[in-house]
Amino acid sequence: MSRTGKIISWIVGIFLLLVVVLIIIIATFDWNRLKPTINQKVSTELNRPFAIRGDLGVAWERNREEPGWRSWVPWPHVHAEDIMLGNPPEVPEVSMVHLERVDATLAPLALLGKEVYIPWIKLKQPDAKLIQTIDRKNNWTFNLAGSENPDPNQPPSAWTFRLDNVMFDQGQIAYRDAINKADVKVTVNPLGKPVPYEQVAGSKEDVAKKGASDFVFGWKASGTYNNEQLTGDGKIGGMLSLRSKTNPFPLQADLRNGTTRVQVAGSLQDPLNLGGLDIRLRFSGDTLANLYGLTGVLLPDTPPYETDGRLIARFQEKGGPVFDYKNFNGHIGDSDIHGSMTYTQGKPRPKLAGELESRQLRMADLGPLIGVNSGKGSEKTEKAKAKRGDAASQPSDRVLPHDKFDTKSWDVMDADVKFSGKRIEHSNSLPLSDLYTHLVLKNGDLLLDPLRFGVAGGTLNSTIHMEGNLSPMRARADLHARNLKLKQILPDVQAMQSSMGQLNGDAKLTGTGNSVADILATSNGDLKILMNDGIISRSLMEIVGLNVGNYVVGKLFGDDQVRINCAAADLNVNNGLASTKLFVFDTENAVINISGTTNFANERMDLSINPESKGIRIVTLRSPLYVRGTFKNPDAGVKAGPLIARGAAAVALGAVVAPAAALLALISPSDNEENQCTNVLREMKGKK
């Protein structure tokens, strides 16, 4: 052998010897010696404690599934036992994650292409604790080393990471949140055998269309959320579908939080990048207001509800995530509800927009909106409000609603919602038809413009403005009633069916306060009402439930039924005190003039009723009456003193020129000839 050949042989021999020695060293190396270095390095990078406290080892095996010569390259199979990941200093818990054992394999040849490829990883008894403190510090946000002051000139890493599958026997997740008052434990288990998507969440046509993967894991949850009992269960897909950009990740859940139940079934697109969500969403409960704690969507208190629709979410929109709840159907109390809504998590506030429709609306189901306990299941609504600390505070001796408007939460969300009620169910004493309103809420300022009803063959058109961004709230109401038919207002009164009369009115009021009672107690404005061709009798007062009215009418007219030619009222309201500029009933027997005040602050009345007979027709009583007392317990009687001097009422009417002129504006030109109030008011206006 030549000298050159000997040198080459020695080099090859030494190289082979080194390879053998390296293999022996690697095969016999005690990897536990690296634990202190690994623990320190990982802890430094994560800015929180990390430790492999058990055995660390590597086994080398061929991957016979690799093609050709690649199958001879040994792959390292790493195992580590008793692994702990701690919390940041601001979270007072020892550990965030504990793993009894981890097994993983690494593809060595992928490292040549600067890719860390782990085909699978197996976890034994994974246990995680997610914690958020009262000062909004949490342990799931990682502050990585170098992330505080990153170098803008540092090029992105050329290395990539790929993980195909995660397997585990059973996982435990604990969630404690001091802000949301949550303490929840979730157990996740493999299903053993994958469950087809269509078997849980949809039909085969849906699968063909969406391409959703099978369900692989099942989960159960229990605990408390927002101080309410929480339970739930469901299913999710596996790791392969989690990392897929084309096959949607399947998910299904059935959650109960207190009296609220939420059911979802559908899929998540491109889950690692939160591409989008397409699910069937059903939820129900005692009041929609309880959904705020679960969803962040501000909704009013309502009777018990249930709804079912399709939710499509787009998480990567420029203005923020967008949630479309499409073509849902359901009910609130005994009223049906349908529509589509869009919720956008934008800045400076999220916004809810859409259109709602009720084909059969019960007015009683709207009671909670103005602090009135009414409608199906109202007792459940009140219990739900009590648990939130919003229990009704209606004094036993008051009539006006004292329930508070929750204005403190109005600024958490903006809204632009249109609502229409096609058929309205209400008591026969006030028949209502088409309801339409356009609600706009912006920065705590609420506007209903218009709020429109069909009432008794006429219309009630109003604008309601409530400035919830002020404390106390400032409110304004502008109402206009036109052509309300008397025979439709009281359809059960036979005598009224021959009446061709109608009711017209205007009201403008402003006030401050956070309840209907407080607003009226501080209100300023005026109220004008005009009614022609009506009927009044004791029996009518009994029908409408006015015992004081029954007494007054009996004193004035006895048991007779009396026709009203015209009734006109012009009231001025100053700081909650309503005083009469004009309040008169022109009947076939007499002219009845009412004067005095009504105090909305203390709910007390002080009214005088002065009758004047017409010609030879004599009213039953020639002395003035009084109506005093509270709204809850009114009192009426005959005033002590002399009889009314003849002509006194007429003299009083001579001083009401301006109110009479103002009330004439309530009569439309087309009704001028038929409306008896026209002549009565012109006569008043003409008195000098």
C-alpha positions in Angstrom: 0.0 0.0 0.0 1.4 3.4 -0.9 2.0 6.1 1.6 -1.0 8.0 0.3 -3.2 5.0 0.7 -2.1 4.4 4.3 -2.9 8.1 5.1 -6.4 7.8 3.6 -7.0 4.5 5.5 -5.9 6.1 8.8 -8.2 9.1 8.2 -11.2 6.9 7.3 -10.5 4.6 10.3 -10.2 7.5 12.7 -13.4 9.0 11.3 -15.3 5.7 11.7 -13.9 5.4 15.2 -15.0 8.9 16.1 -18.5 8.1 14.7 -18.6 4.9 16.8 -17.4 6.7 19.9 -19.9 9.5 19.3 -22.7 7.0 18.9 -21.6 5.2 22.1 -21.4 8.5 23.9 -24.8 9.6 22.7 -26.3 6.2 23.5 -24.8 6.0 26.9 -24.9 9.7 27.8 -26.7 10.7 30.9 -29.0 13.4 29.6 -30.0 14.3 33.2 -26.7 16.3 33.3 -28.2 18.8 30.9 -31.3 19.5 33.1 -29.8 22.4 35.0 -28.7 24.1 31.8 -32.1 23.4 30.1 -34.0 24.6 33.1 -32.0 27.8 33.4 -32.1 28.6 29.7 -35.9 28.0 29.4 -36.6 30.0 32.6 -34.6 32.9 31.3 -36.3 32.9 27.9 -39.9 32.7 29.4 -39.2 35.0 32.4 -40.8 32.4 34.7 -39.7 29.2 36.5 -39.3 26.1 34.4 -38.0 22.7 35.6 -37.6 19.1 34.5 -37.6 17.5 37.9 -37.7 13.8 36.8 -35.8 11.7 34.4 -34.6 13.1 31.0 -33.6 10.6 28.3 -33.2 10.1 24.6 -33.7 6.8 22.7 -32.6 6.4 19.0 -34.8 4.5 16.6 -35.0 4.1 12.9 -38.2 5.4 11.2 -39.0 2.6 8.8 -41.7 4.7 7.2 -39.2 7.0 5.7 -38.4 6.3 2.0 -35.1 4.8 0.8 -31.9 5.5 2.7 -33.7 7.9 5.0 -35.1 4.9 6.8 -31.6 4.1 8.1 -31.3 7.5 9.8 -32.1 7.1 13.5 -34.6 9.5 15.0 -34.3 10.7 18.6 -37.2 9.9 20.9 -37.1 12.2 23.9 -38.8 11.7 27.2 -39.0 13.9 30.3 -40.8 13.3 33.6 -42.3 15.6 36.2 -42.2 18.9 34.2 -43.3 22.2 35.8 -43.9 25.6 34.3 -44.3 28.3 36.9 -46.1 31.7 36.9 -44.9 35.2 36.6 -44.1 37.0 39.9 -47.4 38.9 39.9 -49.5 35.7 40.0 -49.4 34.1 43.5 -49.4 30.5 42.4 -46.5 28.0 42.3 -47.2 26.4 38.9 -49.1 27.1 35.7 -48.6 23.7 34.0 -47.5 20.3 35.3 -46.9 17.3 33.1 -46.3 13.9 34.6 -44.4 12.8 31.5 -43.7 14.0 27.9 -42.7 11.8 25.0 -41.8 13.3 21.6 -39.9 12.5 18.5 -37.8 14.8 16.3 -37.2 14.5 12.6 -33.4 15.1 12.3 -33.1 15.6 8.5 -35.7 18.4 8.7 -33.0 20.4 10.7 -31.0 20.6 7.5 -33.8 22.7 6.1 -34.0 24.9 9.2 -37.3 23.3 10.3 -38.0 21.9 13.8 -40.4 19.1 12.9 -42.0 17.1 15.7 -44.4 14.5 14.2 -46.0 13.7 17.5 -45.9 14.5 21.2 -47.5 12.5 24.0 -48.6 14.1 27.2 -49.3 12.2 30.4 -51.7 13.8 32.9 -51.4 17.4 31.7 -52.6 19.8 34.3 -52.9 23.6 33.6 -54.1 26.5 35.8 -55.2 29.7 34.0 -55.4 32.6 36.5 -56.3 36.3 36.3 -56.0 38.6 39.4 -58.2 41.5 40.4 -55.7 43.9 38.9 -55.9 42.2 35.5 -52.6 40.3 35.7 -52.8 36.9 34.1 -50.4 33.9 33.6 -51.3 33.1 30.0 -49.6 36.2 28.6 -45.9 35.5 28.2 -43.2 38.2 28.4 -40.4 36.6 26.5 -36.8 37.7 27.0 -35.9 40.4 24.5 -39.6 41.2 23.7 -39.6 44.4 25.8 -37.1 46.2 23.6 -36.9 44.3 20.3 -34.3 45.3 17.8 -36.2 46.6 14.7 -33.3 45.8 12.5 -33.2 42.2 13.6 -34.3 40.0 10.6 -36.9 37.4 11.2 -35.7 33.9 12.1 -35.2 31.6 9.2 -36.2 28.6 11.3 -39.8 27.3 11.3 -41.7 25.0 13.6 -44.1 22.2 12.8 -46.1 20.0 15.2 -48.4 17.4 13.6 -50.2 15.7 16.5 -50.7 15.9 20.3 -51.9 12.9 22.2 -52.7 12.6 25.9 -54.6 10.4 28.3 -56.5 13.0 30.3 -56.1 16.7 30.7 -57.2 19.1 33.5 -57.6 22.8 33.0 -58.5 25.1 36.0 -59.6 28.7 35.3 -59.8 31.2 38.1 -60.6 34.8 37.3 -61.1 37.4 40.0 -62.6 40.0 37.6 -65.2 37.7 36.1 -65.7 35.9 39.4 -64.9 32.6 37.8 -63.6 29.3 39.3 -64.0 26.6 36.6 -62.4 23.2 36.1 -62.4 21.5 32.7 -61.6 17.8 32.0 -60.5 16.8 28.5 -60.5 13.1 27.4 -59.9 11.4 24.1 -63.1 10.0 22.7 -61.3 6.7 21.8 -62.9 6.5 18.4 -63.4 9.7 16.3 -67.0 10.9 16.0 -68.1 12.1 12.5 -68.9 15.8 12.3 -72.3 15.2 10.8 -73.3 13.0 13.7 -73.0 15.9 16.2 -73.1 19.2 14.3 -74.7 18.8 10.9 -75.8 16.8 7.9 -73.6 15.1 5.4 -74.3 17.9 3.0 -72.9 20.3 5.5 -69.7 18.2 5.8 -69.3 18.0 2.1 -69.7 21.8 1.9 -67.5 22.6 4.9 -65.0 19.7 5.0 -65.0 19.7 8.8 -62.9 17.0 10.5 -64.1 14.5 13.0 -64.4 15.1 16.7 -61.5 13.6 18.6 -61.7 14.9 22.2 -64.6 15.3 24.7 -64.7 17.8 27.6 -66.7 18.6 30.7 -66.7 21.7 32.8 -68.0 22.6 36.2 -67.6 25.5 38.7 -68.8 29.0 38.9 -68.8 32.0 36.6 -70.0 35.5 37.6 -71.0 34.0 40.9 -73.4 31.6 39.1 -73.1 27.8 38.9 -71.6 26.8 35.6 -71.7 23.3 34.0 -71.0 22.2 30.4 -69.8 19.5 28.1 -68.9 19.2 24.4 -66.5 17.9 21.8 -63.6 19.3 19.8 -61.4 18.1 16.9 -57.8 16.8 17.0 -54.4 18.5 16.5 -54.3 17.7 12.7 -57.5 19.7 12.1 -56.4 22.4 14.5 -53.4 23.2 12.3 -55.2 22.8 9.0 -55.9 26.0 7.0 -58.3 24.2 4.7 -60.3 21.8 6.9 -62.4 23.6 9.6 -61.8 22.6 13.2 -65.0 21.1 14.7 -66.4 22.3 18.0 -69.6 21.6 20.0 -70.6 22.9 23.4 -73.6 22.9 25.7 -73.0 25.4 28.6 -75.3 26.4 31.5 -74.5 29.4 33.6 -77.1 30.1 36.2 -80.4 30.2 34.3 -78.6 30.9 31.0 -78.0 28.1 28.5 -75.8 28.4 25.4 -75.5 25.7 22.8 -73.1 25.8 19.8 -72.3 23.3 17.1 -70.1 24.2 14.1 -66.5 24.8 13.0 -63.6 27.2 13.3 -61.7 28.1 10.1 -57.9 28.2 10.2 -57.9 28.0 14.0 -54.3 28.8 14.7 -54.8 32.1 12.9 -58.4 32.6 14.1 -59.7 32.7 10.5 -63.4 32.6 11.2 -66.3 30.8 13.0 -69.4 29.3 11.5 -71.7 27.7 14.1 -75.3 27.1 15.0 -76.0 29.1 18.1 -78.9 28.6 20.5 -79.3 30.4 23.8 -82.0 30.8 26.4 -82.4 32.2 29.9 -84.5 34.3 32.3 -83.4 37.7 30.9 -81.2 38.9 28.0 -79.3 41.2 30.4 -77.5 38.1 31.9 -75.7 37.6 28.5 -73.4 40.6 29.2 -71.2 38.6 31.6 -70.8 35.8 29.0 -70.6 37.7 25.8 -69.9 41.3 26.5 -73.0 42.3 24.5 -75.1 44.8 26.4 -78.8 43.9 26.3 -81.8 45.0 28.3 -83.7 43.1 31.0 -86.5 41.0 29.4 -88.8 38.2 30.3 -87.5 34.7 29.7 -86.2 34.2 26.2 -85.0 31.5 23.7 -83.4 32.0 20.3 -81.8 29.9 17.6 -79.7 31.1 14.6 -76.5 30.9 12.7 -73.4 32.8 14.0 -70.6 33.7 11.5 -67.5 35.4 12.9 -64.7 37.1 11.1 -61.8 37.7 13.4 -59.3 39.3 11.1 -61.4 42.3 9.9 -59.6 45.7 9.8 -61.9 47.4 12.2 -62.0 44.5 14.6 -63.7 41.1 14.9 -67.2 41.0 13.4 -70.0 38.6 14.6 -73.1 38.1 12.4 -76.0 36.4 14.1 -78.1 35.6 11.0 -81.8 34.7 10.5 -82.4 33.8 14.1 -85.8 32.9 15.4 -87.0 32.8 19.0 -89.3 34.3 21.6 -89.1 36.7 24.5 -91.9 36.0 27.0 -94.9 35.3 24.8 -93.6 37.4 21.9 -91.8 36.0 18.9 -88.6 37.5 17.7 -86.8 37.2 14.3 -84.0 39.1 12.6 -80.2 39.4 12.0 -77.7 41.3 14.1 -74.1 42.3 13.7 -71.7 42.8 16.6 -68.4 44.6 15.8 -65.6 44.7 18.4 -64.3 48.1 17.2 -62.9 51.2 18.8 -63.6 53.2 20.8 -66.5 50.9 21.7 -68.1 47.8 20.2 -71.3 48.2 18.2 -74.5 46.2 17.8 -76.5 46.8 14.7 -79.3 45.1 12.8 -83.0 44.7 12.3 -85.5 42.9 14.5 -89.1 41.9 13.9 -91.9 40.5 16.1 -94.9 39.2 14.2 -96.9 38.8 17.4 -95.8 41.1 20.2 -97.2 41.2 23.7 -96.9 44.7 25.2 -96.5 43.2 28.6 -93.2 41.7 27.5 -91.8 45.2 27.1 -92.6 46.1 30.7 -89.0 45.5 32.1 -87.7 48.2 29.7 -89.5 50.9 31.7 -89.3 49.2 35.1 -92.7 47.5 35.1 -93.1 43.9 36.3 -95.3 42.3 33.7 -95.4 39.6 31.1 -94.7 35.9 31.1 -92.1 34.8 33.7 -91.6 38.3 35.1 -90.9 36.8 38.5 -87.9 35.0 36.9 -86.6 38.2 35.5 -86.8 39.9 38.9 -84.9 37.0 40.5 -82.2 37.4 37.9 -82.0 41.1 38.5 -81.7 40.5 42.3 -78.8 38.2 41.8 -77.0 40.9 39.8 -77.8 43.4 42.6 -80.4 45.2 40.4 -83.5 44.2 42.3 -86.6 46.3 41.9 -86.9 49.2 44.4 -90.5 50.1 43.9 -91.9 51.7 47.1 -95.1 50.1 48.3 -96.9 53.5 48.4 -95.9 54.7 45.0 -97.4 54.1 41.5 -94.8 55.5 39.1 -92.0 53.1 38.2 -89.0 53.5 40.4 -86.8 50.8 38.8 -83.5 52.3 37.8 -82.2 52.5 34.2 -78.7 50.9 34.2 -77.0 53.9 32.6 -73.6 53.0 34.0 -73.3 50.3 31.4 -74.7 52.2 28.4 -71.2 53.5 27.4 -69.7 50.0 27.0 -71.4 49.5 23.6 -72.9 51.5 20.8 -76.0 50.3 19.0 -78.1 51.0 15.9 -81.1 48.8 15.8 -84.5 49.0 14.0 -87.4 47.1 15.5 -90.9 46.5 14.2 -93.8 44.7 15.8 -96.5 43.7 13.3 -99.3 42.4 15.5 -99.5 43.7 19.0 -101.4 41.9 21.8 -102.6 44.2 24.6 -105.6 44.6 26.8 -108.8 45.5 24.9 -108.9 48.9 26.7 -106.0 50.2 24.5 -105.8 48.4 21.2 -102.3 48.8 19.6 -101.1 47.9 16.1 -97.8 48.4 14.2 -94.9 49.3 16.3 -91.7 50.7 14.8 -88.7 52.3 16.4 -85.1 53.1 15.5 -82.8 52.9 18.5 -79.4 54.6 18.4 -77.1 54.3 21.4 -73.7 56.2 21.2 -71.4 56.8 24.1 -74.1 56.4 26.6 -76.6 58.6 24.8 -79.8 56.8 23.8 -82.2 58.0 21.1 -85.5 56.4 20.0 -86.5 58.3 16.9 -89.1 57.5 16.0 -91.0 55.4 18.5 -94.3 54.9 16.6 -97.5 52.9 17.4 -100.8 52.5 15.7 -103.3 53.1 18.5 -107.1 52.7 18.3 -107.2 53.6 14.6 -104.8 56.5 15.0 -101.1 57.0 15.6 -98.8 57.7 18.5 -95.6 59.2 17.2 -92.8 60.0 19.6 -89.2 60.8 20.0 -87.4 59.7 23.2 -83.9 61.0 24.1 -82.1 59.8 27.2 -78.7 61.2 27.9 -77.2 58.3 30.0 -73.8 59.8 29.8 -74.9 62.5 32.3 -75.4 61.9 36.0 -78.2 62.1 36.8 -79.6 61.2 33.4 -81.4 63.9 31.4 -84.4 62.7 29.4 -86.7 64.3 26.9 -90.0 63.0 25.5 -91.9 64.5 22.5 -95.2 62.7 21.9 -98.0 63.3 19.4 -101.3 61.4 19.4 -103.6 61.8 16.4 -107.0 60.5 15.5 -107.4 57.9 18.2 -110.9 56.6 17.8 -112.9 56.5 21.0 -114.9 53.5 20.1 -111.7 51.6 19.5 -110.1 52.8 22.7 -113.0 51.2 24.6 -114.3 48.4 22.4 -116.1 46.7 25.2 -118.3 49.7 26.0 -121.4 49.3 24.0 -122.5 52.9 24.4 -119.2 54.1 22.9 -119.6 52.1 19.7 -122.0 54.8 18.3 -119.4 57.5 19.1 -117.7 59.1 16.1 -115.3 61.0 18.4 -111.6 60.9 18.6 -108.7 61.8 20.8 -105.7 64.1 19.9 -102.8 65.2 22.0 -99.3 66.6 22.3 -96.8 66.2 25.2 -93.3 67.6 25.6 -91.5 66.9 28.8 -87.9 67.0 30.0 -86.6 65.8 33.3 -83.6 64.4 35.1 -83.2 61.1 37.0 -82.5 57.4 36.5 -86.1 56.1 36.7 -89.4 57.0 35.2 -90.5 58.3 38.6 -87.4 60.5 39.1 -87.7 61.9 35.6 -91.4 62.9 36.1 -90.6 64.3 39.5 -88.2 66.8 38.0 -90.1 67.3 34.7 -90.8 70.5 32.8 -93.0 71.0 29.8 -96.6 70.9 28.7 -99.4 68.5 27.9 -102.4 69.1 25.6 -105.3 66.7 25.0 -108.5 67.2 23.0 -111.4 64.7 22.9 -114.8 65.1 21.1 -118.0 63.2 21.0 -117.5 60.9 24.0 -119.5 59.3 26.7 -119.1 59.4 30.5 -121.0 57.4 33.2 -120.5 55.7 36.5 -120.4 52.3 34.8 -117.7 53.5 32.4 -115.6 54.6 35.4 -116.0 51.1 36.9 -114.9 49.5 33.6 -111.6 51.5 33.5 -111.1 50.9 37.3 -111.3 54.6 38.4 -113.1 54.5 41.8 -112.6 58.2 42.4 -113.9 58.9 38.9 -117.0 56.7 39.7 -117.7 58.9 42.7 -117.2 62.2 40.9 -119.4 61.2 38.0 -122.1 60.0 40.3 -122.1 63.3 42.2 -122.3 65.3 39.0 -124.7 63.3 36.9 -126.1 60.5 39.1 -126.5 57.2 37.3 -127.2 58.7 33.9 -125.0 58.3 30.9 -123.9 61.7 29.7 -122.5 62.6 26.3 -119.4 64.7 26.2 -119.3 67.3 23.3 -115.7 68.2 24.0 -113.0 67.6 26.6 -110.0 69.8 26.5 -106.9 69.9 28.7 -103.8 72.2 28.6 -101.4 71.4 31.4 -98.2 73.1 32.3 -95.5 71.1 34.1 -92.9 72.9 36.2 -90.4 70.9 38.2 -92.7 67.9 38.5 -95.8 70.0 39.4 -98.6 69.9 36.7 -101.0 72.8 36.9 -104.1 73.4 34.7 -104.1 76.2 32.3 -107.3 74.7 30.9 -109.1 71.5 31.8 -112.8 71.5 30.8 -115.5 69.0 29.9 -118.4 70.4 27.7 -121.3 67.9 28.2 -124.9 68.0 27.1 -125.9 69.0 30.7 -123.1 71.1 31.9 -119.7 72.6 31.5 -117.2 71.0 34.0 -114.1 73.1 34.8 -111.2 71.3 36.6 -108.4 73.3 38.2 -105.6 72.5 40.5 -102.2 70.7 40.6 -100.8 67.2 40.3 -97.4 66.6 41.9 -95.3 63.9 40.3 -92.6 64.2 43.0 -94.8 63.1 45.9 -97.6 61.6 43.7 -100.2 63.8 45.3 -103.3 65.5 43.7 -105.2 68.7 44.6 -107.9 69.3 42.1 -111.2 71.2 42.2 -114.1 70.2 40.0 -116.6 73.0 39.3 -119.8 72.3 37.4 -122.1 74.8 35.6 -125.5 73.7 34.4 -126.6 74.5 30.8 -129.9 76.3 30.7 -132.7 74.4 32.2 -130.7 71.2 32.4 -129.6 70.7 36.0 -126.6 68.7 37.1 -127.0 66.6 40.2 -124.6 68.7 42.1 -124.1 72.5 42.1 -121.3 72.5 44.7 -117.6 72.1 43.8 -115.9 68.8 44.3 -112.3 68.0 45.3 -109.9 65.2 44.4 -107.0 64.9 46.8 -104.6 62.4 48.2 -102.0 60.2 46.5 -102.0 58.3 43.2 -102.1 55.1 45.2 -104.9 56.2 47.6 -106.9 59.1 46.1 -109.7 60.8 48.0 -112.7 62.7 46.6 -115.5 64.7 48.3 -117.8 67.7 48.2 -116.2 71.0 49.1 -117.8 72.8 52.0 -119.1 76.3 51.3 -121.6 78.1 49.0 -123.0 76.8 45.8 -121.2 77.9 42.6 -122.6 81.1 41.3 -124.2 80.8 38.0 -121.9 81.9 35.2 -118.8 81.4 37.3 -117.5 78.6 35.0 -118.2 80.8 32.0 -116.2 83.6 33.6 -113.3 81.3 34.2 -113.4 80.1 30.6 -113.1 83.7 29.5 -109.5 83.8 30.8 -108.3 80.9 28.7 -108.0 82.5 25.3 -104.4 81.4 24.7 -104.9 77.7 25.8 -108.0 77.5 23.6 -106.1 78.8 20.6 -103.3 76.3 21.2 -105.7 73.4 21.4 -107.3 74.3 18.1 -104.0 73.3 16.5 -104.8 69.7 17.5 -107.7 69.6 15.1 -106.8 68.8 11.5 -108.4 70.8 8.7 -110.2 67.7 7.5 -111.9 67.2 10.9 -112.8 70.8 11.4 -116.5 70.6 10.4 -117.2 67.3 12.3 -115.3 68.0 15.5 -117.5 69.6 18.1 -114.4 70.9 19.9 -113.9 73.4 17.1 -117.0 75.4 18.2 -116.3 75.1 21.9 -112.7 76.2 21.6 -113.6 79.1 19.3 -116.2 80.2 21.8 -113.6 80.2 24.6 -111.1 81.9 22.4 -113.7 84.6 21.5 -114.4 85.5 25.2 -112.7 88.7 26.1 
